[in-house]
């Protein structure tokens, strides 16, 4: 894995962790997952989490907008 892929995976994993742990302080994802998940898998996980926005409150939707690509 090259440095760019590592940075991309770390960013995706951080975004996913924020989406999963919304409102909690503790970590929810083991960082060693980077070695096992591809960028495509991480992007898929993030997309599925973002697709659930419709069931959230307006305040939660505003918070989640920071993760959408422009």
PDB file of N, CA, C and O in Angstrom, chain B, residues numbered from 101:
ATOM      1  N   UNK B 101       0.853  -1.167   0.000  1.00  0.00           N
ATOM      2  CA  UNK B 101       0.000   0.000   0.000  1.00  0.00           C
ATOM      3  C   UNK B 101       0.902   1.234   0.000  1.00  0.00           C
ATOM      4  O   UNK B 101       1.853   1.318   0.777  1.00  0.00           O
ATOM      5  N   UNK B 102       0.593   2.191  -0.882  1.00  0.00           N
ATOM      6  CA  UNK B 102       1.421   3.393  -0.922  1.00  0.00           C
ATOM      7  C   UNK B 102       0.911   4.431   0.070  1.00  0.00           C
ATOM      8  O   UNK B 102      -0.142   4.268   0.685  1.00  0.00           O
ATOM      9  N   UNK B 103       1.683   5.497   0.208  1.00  0.00           N
ATOM     10  CA  UNK B 103       1.375   6.517   1.224  1.00  0.00           C
ATOM     11  C   UNK B 103       0.035   7.196   0.962  1.00  0.00           C
ATOM     12  O   UNK B 103      -0.706   7.477   1.903  1.00  0.00           O
ATOM     13  N   UNK B 104      -0.285   7.462  -0.300  1.00  0.00           N
ATOM     14  CA  UNK B 104      -1.555   8.102  -0.637  1.00  0.00           C
ATOM     15  C   UNK B 104      -2.733   7.211  -0.273  1.00  0.00           C
ATOM     16  O   UNK B 104      -3.726   7.686   0.278  1.00  0.00           O
ATOM     17  N   UNK B 105      -2.628   5.919  -0.577  1.00  0.00           N
ATOM     18  CA  UNK B 105      -3.694   4.985  -0.207  1.00  0.00           C
ATOM     19  C   UNK B 105      -3.854   4.917   1.305  1.00  0.00           C
ATOM     20  O   UNK B 105      -4.976   4.861   1.809  1.00  0.00           O
ATOM     21  N   UNK B 106      -2.749   4.921   2.025  1.00  0.00           N
ATOM     22  CA  UNK B 106      -2.797   4.866   3.489  1.00  0.00           C
ATOM     23  C   UNK B 106      -3.517   6.091   4.044  1.00  0.00           C
ATOM     24  O   UNK B 106      -4.349   5.965   4.942  1.00  0.00           O
ATOM     25  N   UNK B 107      -3.206   7.266   3.522  1.00  0.00           N
ATOM     26  CA  UNK B 107      -3.851   8.498   3.982  1.00  0.00           C
ATOM     27  C   UNK B 107      -5.339   8.463   3.652  1.00  0.00           C
ATOM     28  O   UNK B 107      -6.167   8.844   4.480  1.00  0.00           O
ATOM     29  N   UNK B 108      -5.686   8.005   2.437  1.00  0.00           N
ATOM     30  CA  UNK B 108      -7.089   7.907   2.044  1.00  0.00           C
ATOM     31  C   UNK B 108      -7.831   6.931   2.943  1.00  0.00           C
ATOM     32  O   UNK B 108      -8.942   7.224   3.387  1.00  0.00           O
ATOM     33  N   UNK B 109      -7.245   5.791   3.213  1.00  0.00           N
ATOM     34  CA  UNK B 109      -7.883   4.800   4.082  1.00  0.00           C
ATOM     35  C   UNK B 109      -8.039   5.359   5.496  1.00  0.00           C
ATOM     36  O   UNK B 109      -9.075   5.157   6.129  1.00  0.00           O
ATOM     37  N   UNK B 110      -7.036   6.047   5.987  1.00  0.00           N
ATOM     38  CA  UNK B 110      -7.125   6.627   7.331  1.00  0.00           C
ATOM     39  C   UNK B 110      -8.240   7.661   7.392  1.00  0.00           C
ATOM     40  O   UNK B 110      -8.974   7.714   8.378  1.00  0.00           O
ATOM     41  N   UNK B 111      -8.380   8.485   6.356  1.00  0.00           N
ATOM     42  CA  UNK B 111      -9.433   9.499   6.318  1.00  0.00           C
ATOM     43  C   UNK B 111     -10.805   8.828   6.265  1.00  0.00           C
ATOM     44  O   UNK B 111     -11.714   9.215   7.000  1.00  0.00           O
ATOM     45  N   UNK B 112     -10.957   7.830   5.403  1.00  0.00           N
ATOM     46  CA  UNK B 112     -12.235   7.123   5.322  1.00  0.00           C
ATOM     47  C   UNK B 112     -12.574   6.446   6.640  1.00  0.00           C
ATOM     48  O   UNK B 112     -13.718   6.505   7.093  1.00  0.00           O
ATOM     49  N   UNK B 113     -11.601   5.809   7.253  1.00  0.00           N
ATOM     50  CA  UNK B 113     -11.838   5.139   8.528  1.00  0.00           C
ATOM     51  C   UNK B 113     -12.229   6.149   9.606  1.00  0.00           C
ATOM     52  O   UNK B 113     -13.107   5.874  10.424  1.00  0.00           O
ATOM     53  N   UNK B 114     -11.588   7.305   9.611  1.00  0.00           N
ATOM     54  CA  UNK B 114     -11.937   8.349  10.578  1.00  0.00           C
ATOM     55  C   UNK B 114     -13.370   8.837  10.359  1.00  0.00           C
ATOM     56  O   UNK B 114     -14.119   9.027  11.317  1.00  0.00           O
ATOM     57  N   UNK B 115     -13.751   9.041   9.082  1.00  0.00           N
ATOM     58  CA  UNK B 115     -15.118   9.468   8.785  1.00  0.00           C
ATOM     59  C   UNK B 115     -16.130   8.417   9.221  1.00  0.00           C
ATOM     60  O   UNK B 115     -17.157   8.746   9.814  1.00  0.00           O
ATOM     61  N   UNK B 116     -15.841   7.162   8.930  1.00  0.00           N
ATOM     62  CA  UNK B 116     -16.743   6.072   9.322  1.00  0.00           C
ATOM     63  C   UNK B 116     -16.860   6.002  10.838  1.00  0.00           C
ATOM     64  O   UNK B 116     -17.954   5.828  11.376  1.00  0.00           O
ATOM     65  N   UNK B 117     -15.746   6.137  11.515  1.00  0.00           N
ATOM     66  CA  UNK B 117     -15.785   6.085  12.975  1.00  0.00           C
ATOM     67  C   UNK B 117     -16.638   7.222  13.533  1.00  0.00           C
ATOM     68  O   UNK B 117     -17.398   7.014  14.479  1.00  0.00           O
ATOM     69  N   UNK B 118     -16.521   8.413  12.963  1.00  0.00           N
ATOM     70  CA  UNK B 118     -17.344   9.542  13.417  1.00  0.00           C
ATOM     71  C   UNK B 118     -18.824   9.253  13.181  1.00  0.00           C
ATOM     72  O   UNK B 118     -19.667   9.560  14.024  1.00  0.00           O
ATOM     73  N   UNK B 119     -19.129   8.664  12.036  1.00  0.00           N
ATOM     74  CA  UNK B 119     -20.525   8.352  11.732  1.00  0.00           C
ATOM     75  C   UNK B 119     -21.091   7.298  12.682  1.00  0.00           C
ATOM     76  O   UNK B 119     -22.240   7.398  13.111  1.00  0.00           O
ATOM     77  N   UNK B 120     -20.299   6.311  13.000  1.00  0.00           N
ATOM     78  CA  UNK B 120     -20.761   5.229  13.882  1.00  0.00           C
ATOM     79  C   UNK B 120     -20.846   5.682  15.334  1.00  0.00           C
ATOM     80  O   UNK B 120     -21.788   5.325  16.042  1.00  0.00           O
ATOM     81  N   UNK B 121     -19.881   6.456  15.775  1.00  0.00           N
ATOM     82  CA  UNK B 121     -19.791   6.788  17.202  1.00  0.00           C
ATOM     83  C   UNK B 121     -20.429   8.131  17.537  1.00  0.00           C
ATOM     84  O   UNK B 121     -20.139   8.698  18.590  1.00  0.00           O
ATOM     85  N   UNK B 122     -21.272   8.641  16.684  1.00  0.00           N
ATOM     86  CA  UNK B 122     -21.905   9.940  16.915  1.00  0.00           C
ATOM     87  C   UNK B 122     -22.456  10.039  18.333  1.00  0.00           C
ATOM     88  O   UNK B 122     -23.280   9.226  18.752  1.00  0.00           O
ATOM     89  N   UNK B 123     -21.991  11.038  19.055  1.00  0.00           N
ATOM     90  CA  UNK B 123     -22.458  11.274  20.414  1.00  0.00           C
ATOM     91  C   UNK B 123     -21.719  10.512  21.489  1.00  0.00           C
ATOM     92  O   UNK B 123     -22.067  10.622  22.665  1.00  0.00           O
ATOM     93  N   UNK B 124     -20.705   9.741  21.123  1.00  0.00           N
ATOM     94  CA  UNK B 124     -19.936   8.981  22.107  1.00  0.00           C
ATOM     95  C   UNK B 124     -18.477   9.398  22.051  1.00  0.00           C
ATOM     96  O   UNK B 124     -18.008   9.896  21.027  1.00  0.00           O
ATOM     97  N   UNK B 125     -17.773   9.202  23.126  1.00  0.00           N
ATOM     98  CA  UNK B 125     -16.367   9.573  23.224  1.00  0.00           C
ATOM     99  C   UNK B 125     -15.417   8.449  22.829  1.00  0.00           C
ATOM    100  O   UNK B 125     -14.364   8.705  22.245  1.00  0.00           O
ATOM    101  N   UNK B 126     -15.777   7.213  23.143  1.00  0.00           N
ATOM    102  CA  UNK B 126     -14.857   6.097  22.942  1.00  0.00           C
ATOM    103  C   UNK B 126     -14.758   5.699  21.471  1.00  0.00           C
ATOM    104  O   UNK B 126     -15.681   5.914  20.686  1.00  0.00           O
ATOM    105  N   UNK B 127     -13.629   5.120  21.128  1.00  0.00           N
ATOM    106  CA  UNK B 127     -13.398   4.641  19.776  1.00  0.00           C
ATOM    107  C   UNK B 127     -14.264   3.407  19.513  1.00  0.00           C
ATOM    108  O   UNK B 127     -14.499   2.601  20.413  1.00  0.00           O
ATOM    109  N   UNK B 128     -14.731   3.270  18.279  1.00  0.00           N
ATOM    110  CA  UNK B 128     -15.580   2.135  17.946  1.00  0.00           C
ATOM    111  C   UNK B 128     -14.956   1.209  16.912  1.00  0.00           C
ATOM    112  O   UNK B 128     -15.452   0.104  16.695  1.00  0.00           O
ATOM    113  N   UNK B 129     -13.870   1.645  16.270  1.00  0.00           N
ATOM    114  CA  UNK B 129     -13.240   0.855  15.216  1.00  0.00           C
ATOM    115  C   UNK B 129     -11.774   0.647  15.536  1.00  0.00           C
ATOM    116  O   UNK B 129     -11.066   1.583  15.907  1.00  0.00           O
ATOM    117  N   UNK B 130     -11.333  -0.577  15.391  1.00  0.00           N
ATOM    118  CA  UNK B 130      -9.928  -0.900  15.600  1.00  0.00           C
ATOM    119  C   UNK B 130      -9.121  -0.405  14.393  1.00  0.00           C
ATOM    120  O   UNK B 130      -9.410  -0.812  13.268  1.00  0.00           O
ATOM    121  N   UNK B 131      -8.122   0.460  14.592  1.00  0.00           N
ATOM    122  CA  UNK B 131      -7.350   1.012  13.471  1.00  0.00           C
ATOM    123  C   UNK B 131      -6.599  -0.030  12.653  1.00  0.00           C
ATOM    124  O   UNK B 131      -6.180   0.267  11.534  1.00  0.00           O
ATOM    125  N   UNK B 132      -6.418  -1.221  13.167  1.00  0.00           N
ATOM    126  CA  UNK B 132      -5.723  -2.253  12.394  1.00  0.00           C
ATOM    127  C   UNK B 132      -6.564  -2.748  11.217  1.00  0.00           C
ATOM    128  O   UNK B 132      -6.071  -3.489  10.366  1.00  0.00           O
ATOM    129  N   UNK B 133      -7.823  -2.340  11.171  1.00  0.00           N
ATOM    130  CA  UNK B 133      -8.662  -2.700  10.026  1.00  0.00           C
ATOM    131  C   UNK B 133      -8.111  -2.151   8.717  1.00  0.00           C
ATOM    132  O   UNK B 133      -8.394  -2.696   7.650  1.00  0.00           O
ATOM    133  N   UNK B 134      -7.339  -1.095   8.785  1.00  0.00           N
ATOM    134  CA  UNK B 134      -6.758  -0.522   7.574  1.00  0.00           C
ATOM    135  C   UNK B 134      -5.989  -1.552   6.766  1.00  0.00           C
ATOM    136  O   UNK B 134      -5.961  -1.482   5.537  1.00  0.00           O
ATOM    137  N   UNK B 135      -5.376  -2.489   7.430  1.00  0.00           N
ATOM    138  CA  UNK B 135      -4.573  -3.497   6.738  1.00  0.00           C
ATOM    139  C   UNK B 135      -5.454  -4.494   5.979  1.00  0.00           C
ATOM    140  O   UNK B 135      -4.974  -5.164   5.064  1.00  0.00           O
ATOM    141  N   UNK B 136      -6.717  -4.599   6.340  1.00  0.00           N
ATOM    142  CA  UNK B 136      -7.588  -5.622   5.773  1.00  0.00           C
ATOM    143  C   UNK B 136      -8.664  -5.102   4.829  1.00  0.00           C
ATOM    144  O   UNK B 136      -9.154  -5.847   3.981  1.00  0.00           O
ATOM    145  N   UNK B 137      -9.033  -3.849   4.963  1.00  0.00           N
ATOM    146  CA  UNK B 137     -10.102  -3.300   4.133  1.00  0.00           C
ATOM    147  C   UNK B 137      -9.530  -2.492   2.980  1.00  0.00           C
ATOM    148  O   UNK B 137      -8.545  -1.771   3.141  1.00  0.00           O
ATOM    149  N   UNK B 138     -10.154  -2.617   1.824  1.00  0.00           N
ATOM    150  CA  UNK B 138      -9.728  -1.830   0.666  1.00  0.00           C
ATOM    151  C   UNK B 138     -10.399  -0.461   0.716  1.00  0.00           C
ATOM    152  O   UNK B 138     -11.354  -0.250   1.464  1.00  0.00           O
ATOM    153  N   UNK B 139      -9.893   0.449  -0.080  1.00  0.00           N
ATOM    154  CA  UNK B 139     -10.503   1.770  -0.164  1.00  0.00           C
ATOM    155  C   UNK B 139     -11.949   1.638  -0.637  1.00  0.00           C
ATOM    156  O   UNK B 139     -12.832   2.333  -0.136  1.00  0.00           O
ATOM    157  N   UNK B 140     -12.192   0.754  -1.595  1.00  0.00           N
ATOM    158  CA  UNK B 140     -13.541   0.556  -2.105  1.00  0.00           C
ATOM    159  C   UNK B 140     -14.488   0.054  -1.010  1.00  0.00           C
ATOM    160  O   UNK B 140     -15.636   0.492  -0.933  1.00  0.00           O
ATOM    161  N   UNK B 141     -14.013  -0.852  -0.176  1.00  0.00           N
ATOM    162  CA  UNK B 141     -14.837  -1.356   0.933  1.00  0.00           C
ATOM    163  C   UNK B 141     -15.148  -0.244   1.927  1.00  0.00           C
ATOM    164  O   UNK B 141     -16.279  -0.123   2.398  1.00  0.00           O
ATOM    165  N   UNK B 142     -14.151   0.561   2.243  1.00  0.00           N
ATOM    166  CA  UNK B 142     -14.365   1.669   3.177  1.00  0.00           C
ATOM    167  C   UNK B 142     -15.327   2.694   2.587  1.00  0.00           C
ATOM    168  O   UNK B 142     -16.189   3.212   3.297  1.00  0.00           O
ATOM    169  N   UNK B 143     -15.190   2.991   1.302  1.00  0.00           N
ATOM    170  CA  UNK B 143     -16.103   3.935   0.658  1.00  0.00           C
ATOM    171  C   UNK B 143     -17.531   3.387   0.665  1.00  0.00           C
ATOM    172  O   UNK B 143     -18.480   4.150   0.841  1.00  0.00           O
ATOM    173  N   UNK B 144     -17.694   2.086   0.479  1.00  0.00           N
ATOM    174  CA  UNK B 144     -19.010   1.465   0.520  1.00  0.00           C
ATOM    175  C   UNK B 144     -19.640   1.558   1.906  1.00  0.00           C
ATOM    176  O   UNK B 144     -20.828   1.852   2.037  1.00  0.00           O
ATOM    177  N   UNK B 145     -18.848   1.310   2.925  1.00  0.00           N
ATOM    178  CA  UNK B 145     -19.336   1.419   4.304  1.00  0.00           C
ATOM    179  C   UNK B 145     -19.786   2.842   4.586  1.00  0.00           C
ATOM    180  O   UNK B 145     -20.864   3.064   5.138  1.00  0.00           O
ATOM    181  N   UNK B 146     -18.957   3.800   4.206  1.00  0.00           N
ATOM    182  CA  UNK B 146     -19.292   5.208   4.433  1.00  0.00           C
ATOM    183  C   UNK B 146     -20.571   5.573   3.687  1.00  0.00           C
ATOM    184  O   UNK B 146     -21.434   6.251   4.244  1.00  0.00           O
ATOM    185  N   UNK B 147     -20.704   5.137   2.440  1.00  0.00           N
ATOM    186  CA  UNK B 147     -21.899   5.447   1.650  1.00  0.00           C
ATOM    187  C   UNK B 147     -23.155   4.868   2.287  1.00  0.00           C
ATOM    188  O   UNK B 147     -24.191   5.532   2.330  1.00  0.00           O
ATOM    189  N   UNK B 148     -23.073   3.639   2.782  1.00  0.00           N
ATOM    190  CA  UNK B 148     -24.237   3.017   3.439  1.00  0.00           C
ATOM    191  C   UNK B 148     -24.631   3.782   4.706  1.00  0.00           C
ATOM    192  O   UNK B 148     -25.816   3.960   4.987  1.00  0.00           O
ATOM    193  N   UNK B 149     -23.640   4.226   5.455  1.00  0.00           N
ATOM    194  CA  UNK B 149     -23.947   4.994   6.661  1.00  0.00           C
ATOM    195  C   UNK B 149     -24.597   6.325   6.307  1.00  0.00           C
ATOM    196  O   UNK B 149     -25.555   6.747   6.955  1.00  0.00           O
ATOM    197  N   UNK B 150     -24.070   6.987   5.271  1.00  0.00           N
ATOM    198  CA  UNK B 150     -24.654   8.265   4.861  1.00  0.00           C
ATOM    199  C   UNK B 150     -26.060   8.093   4.302  1.00  0.00           C
ATOM    200  O   UNK B 150     -26.876   9.008   4.409  1.00  0.00           O
ATOM    201  N   UNK B 151     -26.360   6.949   3.714  1.00  0.00           N
ATOM    202  CA  UNK B 151     -27.694   6.719   3.149  1.00  0.00           C
ATOM    203  C   UNK B 151     -28.761   6.642   4.225  1.00  0.00           C
ATOM    204  O   UNK B 151     -29.951   6.766   3.933  1.00  0.00           O
ATOM    205  N   UNK B 152     -28.356   6.443   5.432  1.00  0.00           N
ATOM    206  CA  UNK B 152     -29.313   6.342   6.543  1.00  0.00           C
ATOM    207  C   UNK B 152     -29.697   7.703   7.115  1.00  0.00           C
ATOM    208  O   UNK B 152     -30.423   7.777   8.106  1.00  0.00           O
ATOM    209  N   UNK B 153     -29.221   8.763   6.506  1.00  0.00           N
ATOM    210  CA  UNK B 153     -29.479  10.117   6.994  1.00  0.00           C
ATOM    211  C   UNK B 153     -30.968  10.418   7.053  1.00  0.00           C
ATOM    212  O   UNK B 153     -31.402  11.189   7.910  1.00  0.00           O
ATOM    213  N   UNK B 154     -31.756   9.835   6.173  1.00  0.00           N
ATOM    214  CA  UNK B 154     -33.188  10.124   6.122  1.00  0.00           C
ATOM    215  C   UNK B 154     -33.907   9.824   7.423  1.00  0.00           C
ATOM    216  O   UNK B 154     -34.969  10.392   7.679  1.00  0.00           O
ATOM    217  N   UNK B 155     -33.364   8.956   8.246  1.00  0.00           N
ATOM    218  CA  UNK B 155     -34.036   8.587   9.489  1.00  0.00           C
ATOM    219  C   UNK B 155     -33.584   9.435  10.672  1.00  0.00           C
ATOM    220  O   UNK B 155     -34.003   9.195  11.804  1.00  0.00           O
ATOM    221  N   UNK B 156     -32.734  10.423  10.418  1.00  0.00           N
ATOM    222  CA  UNK B 156     -32.172  11.232  11.505  1.00  0.00           C
ATOM    223  C   UNK B 156     -32.892  12.568  11.648  1.00  0.00           C
ATOM    224  O   UNK B 156     -33.633  12.996  10.763  1.00  0.00           O
ATOM    225  N   UNK B 157     -32.656  13.206  12.772  1.00  0.00           N
ATOM    226  CA  UNK B 157     -33.223  14.526  13.020  1.00  0.00           C
ATOM    227  C   UNK B 157     -32.522  15.565  12.153  1.00  0.00           C
ATOM    228  O   UNK B 157     -31.464  15.295  11.584  1.00  0.00           O
ATOM    229  N   UNK B 158     -33.106  16.742  12.056  1.00  0.00           N
ATOM    230  CA  UNK B 158     -32.499  17.816  11.268  1.00  0.00           C
ATOM    231  C   UNK B 158     -31.132  18.208  11.806  1.00  0.00           C
ATOM    232  O   UNK B 158     -30.225  18.485  11.021  1.00  0.00           O
ATOM    233  N   UNK B 159     -30.958  18.241  13.133  1.00  0.00           N
ATOM    234  CA  UNK B 159     -29.658  18.578  13.720  1.00  0.00           C
ATOM    235  C   UNK B 159     -28.609  17.546  13.341  1.00  0.00           C
ATOM    236  O   UNK B 159     -27.471  17.894  13.025  1.00  0.00           O
ATOM    237  N   UNK B 160     -28.990  16.284  13.374  1.00  0.00           N
ATOM    238  CA  UNK B 160     -28.059  15.224  12.995  1.00  0.00           C
ATOM    239  C   UNK B 160     -27.700  15.329  11.516  1.00  0.00           C
ATOM    240  O   UNK B 160     -26.551  15.105  11.136  1.00  0.00           O
ATOM    241  N   UNK B 161     -28.680  15.670  10.686  1.00  0.00           N
ATOM    242  CA  UNK B 161     -28.418  15.809   9.252  1.00  0.00           C
ATOM    243  C   UNK B 161     -27.406  16.921   8.987  1.00  0.00           C
ATOM    244  O   UNK B 161     -26.524  16.768   8.142  1.00  0.00           O
ATOM    245  N   UNK B 162     -27.525  18.026   9.696  1.00  0.00           N
ATOM    246  CA  UNK B 162     -26.572  19.134   9.538  1.00  0.00           C
ATOM    247  C   UNK B 162     -25.171  18.662   9.893  1.00  0.00           C
ATOM    248  O   UNK B 162     -24.212  18.959   9.180  1.00  0.00           O
ATOM    249  N   UNK B 163     -25.050  17.931  10.989  1.00  0.00           N
ATOM    250  CA  UNK B 163     -23.740  17.421  11.417  1.00  0.00           C
ATOM    251  C   UNK B 163     -23.158  16.476  10.370  1.00  0.00           C
ATOM    252  O   UNK B 163     -21.963  16.533  10.078  1.00  0.00           O
ATOM    253  N   UNK B 164     -23.990  15.614   9.807  1.00  0.00           N
ATOM    254  CA  UNK B 164     -23.517  14.628   8.843  1.00  0.00           C
ATOM    255  C   UNK B 164     -23.140  15.235   7.493  1.00  0.00           C
ATOM    256  O   UNK B 164     -22.364  14.630   6.754  1.00  0.00           O
ATOM    257  N   UNK B 165     -23.656  16.388   7.157  1.00  0.00           N
ATOM    258  CA  UNK B 165     -23.345  17.017   5.872  1.00  0.00           C
ATOM    259  C   UNK B 165     -21.846  17.250   5.703  1.00  0.00           C
ATOM    260  O   UNK B 165     -21.365  17.320   4.572  1.00  0.00           O
ATOM    261  N   UNK B 166     -21.105  17.371   6.785  1.00  0.00           N
ATOM    262  CA  UNK B 166     -19.669  17.604   6.675  1.00  0.00           C
ATOM    263  C   UNK B 166     -18.936  16.438   6.007  1.00  0.00           C
ATOM    264  O   UNK B 166     -17.799  16.603   5.566  1.00  0.00           O
ATOM    265  N   UNK B 167     -19.561  15.275   5.924  1.00  0.00           N
ATOM    266  CA  UNK B 167     -18.921  14.100   5.349  1.00  0.00           C
ATOM    267  C   UNK B 167     -19.250  13.890   3.873  1.00  0.00           C
ATOM    268  O   UNK B 167     -18.655  13.026   3.229  1.00  0.00           O
ATOM    269  N   UNK B 168     -20.170  14.649   3.339  1.00  0.00           N
ATOM    270  CA  UNK B 168     -20.541  14.489   1.931  1.00  0.00           C
ATOM    271  C   UNK B 168     -19.477  15.096   1.039  1.00  0.00           C
ATOM    272  O   UNK B 168     -18.878  16.120   1.367  1.00  0.00           O
ATOM    273  N   UNK B 169     -19.251  14.443  -0.102  1.00  0.00           N
ATOM    274  CA  UNK B 169     -18.318  14.988  -1.104  1.00  0.00           C
ATOM    275  C   UNK B 169     -19.005  16.116  -1.836  1.00  0.00           C
ATOM    276  O   UNK B 169     -20.211  16.075  -2.081  1.00  0.00           O
ATOM    277  N   UNK B 170     -18.224  17.127  -2.182  1.00  0.00           N
ATOM    278  CA  UNK B 170     -18.798  18.256  -2.931  1.00  0.00           C
ATOM    279  C   UNK B 170     -18.428  18.165  -4.377  1.00  0.00           C
ATOM    280  O   UNK B 170     -18.816  19.024  -5.169  1.00  0.00           O
TER     281      UNK B 170
END
